[in-house]
Amino acid sequence: MCPSIKVLNQSKNGILTFCNHNKLFQLVFNNLCFEFYEWELEAFKRHLFELNLDYWENAMSYAPTHRKIPISVGNKCFVILVNQEEISELQRLLKINKQNVRLITFKDINYRMIEN
């Protein structure tokens, strides 16, 4: 367990965290746990947002399960099946809102200036 872990986003079924010590992102979703470096997380995120959900729903219509959208995780013999609701939740988890930094003005500084 990383001592400097920070929660970036959270949903009903998942959590996205970042460990500053190891520079690793951890995505836990249902019973799945992924650990990514930044470039791996960006590639996974890009893959999720480029999925054609309607295509997979139609192509896998014969499948006996309600999860019809495959997500390949790099190994030929291991594919994760999800449904459209789970894809939407994963996409929301991966949308990390960077906090806007508000610049202060001179009026915001409480300092008595003494001119010599």
C-alpha positions in Angstrom: 0.0 0.0 0.0 1.3 3.4 -1.0 1.7 5.9 1.9 1.1 8.9 -0.4 -2.1 7.7 -2.1 -4.6 10.3 -3.4 -8.2 9.6 -4.5 -8.8 11.2 -7.9 -12.3 10.1 -8.6 -14.9 7.7 -7.2 -18.1 6.2 -8.3 -20.6 3.6 -7.0 -18.6 0.6 -8.3 -15.1 2.0 -8.6 -12.3 4.3 -7.5 -9.3 5.9 -9.2 -6.3 6.7 -7.1 -2.7 7.9 -7.7 0.4 7.0 -5.7 2.9 9.8 -5.9 5.6 7.6 -4.5 5.4 4.9 -7.2 3.9 7.2 -9.9 1.1 4.6 -10.4 -2.6 5.0 -11.0 -4.8 2.3 -9.6 -8.3 1.8 -11.0 -10.5 -0.6 -9.0 -13.8 -1.3 -10.7 -16.1 -4.0 -9.3 -13.8 -7.0 -8.7 -11.1 -5.7 -11.2 -8.0 -3.9 -10.2 -5.7 -2.2 -12.8 -2.4 -0.5 -12.1 -1.3 2.0 -14.8 1.6 4.3 -15.4 0.4 7.6 -16.9 0.9 6.6 -20.5 -0.9 3.3 -19.9 -3.8 5.1 -18.3 -4.1 7.5 -21.2 -4.0 4.6 -23.7 -6.7 2.8 -21.7 -8.8 5.9 -21.5 -8.5 6.6 -25.2 -9.5 3.0 -25.9 -12.6 3.3 -23.7 -13.7 6.5 -25.3 -13.2 5.2 -28.8 -15.3 2.0 -28.3 -18.3 1.7 -30.7 -20.9 0.5 -28.2 -23.7 0.0 -30.7 -21.4 -2.1 -32.9 -20.5 -4.4 -30.1 -24.1 -4.7 -28.8 -25.2 -5.9 -32.3 -22.1 -8.0 -33.0 -22.5 -9.9 -29.7 -26.3 -10.1 -29.7 -26.0 -13.9 -29.7 -24.1 -13.9 -26.4 -26.1 -15.5 -23.6 -24.9 -12.7 -21.1 -26.1 -9.1 -20.8 -22.5 -8.0 -20.9 -21.6 -7.8 -24.6 -18.9 -5.1 -25.0 -15.3 -6.6 -24.9 -12.3 -4.8 -23.5 -9.0 -6.3 -24.4 -6.4 -6.0 -21.7 -3.4 -7.1 -23.7 -3.5 -10.9 -23.2 -5.2 -12.8 -26.1 -6.9 -15.2 -23.7 -8.3 -12.6 -21.3 -11.1 -10.2 -22.3 -13.3 -8.2 -19.9 -17.0 -8.1 -20.9 -19.0 -5.0 -19.7 -22.3 -3.5 -20.6 -23.1 0.1 -21.6 -23.8 1.3 -18.1 -20.4 0.0 -16.9 -18.6 1.7 -19.8 -20.3 5.0 -18.9 -19.3 4.6 -15.3 -15.7 3.8 -16.2 -15.6 6.8 -18.5 -16.9 9.1 -15.7 -14.2 7.6 -13.4 -11.5 8.4 -15.9 -12.5 12.0 -16.5 -10.2 13.6 -14.0 -11.1 17.2 -13.4 -8.0 19.3 -12.9 -8.8 22.0 -10.4 -8.5 25.4 -11.8 -6.0 27.6 -10.2 -7.3 31.1 -9.5 -4.6 33.7 -9.7 -4.7 36.4 -7.1 -4.6 40.1 -7.7 -2.8 42.7 -5.7 -6.0 43.4 -3.8 -6.1 39.9 -2.5 -2.8 40.3 -0.7 -3.1 41.6 2.8 0.2 43.4 3.2 1.0 46.8 4.3 3.6 48.2 1.9 6.1 50.6 3.4 8.0 52.7 0.9 11.5 53.8 2.0 
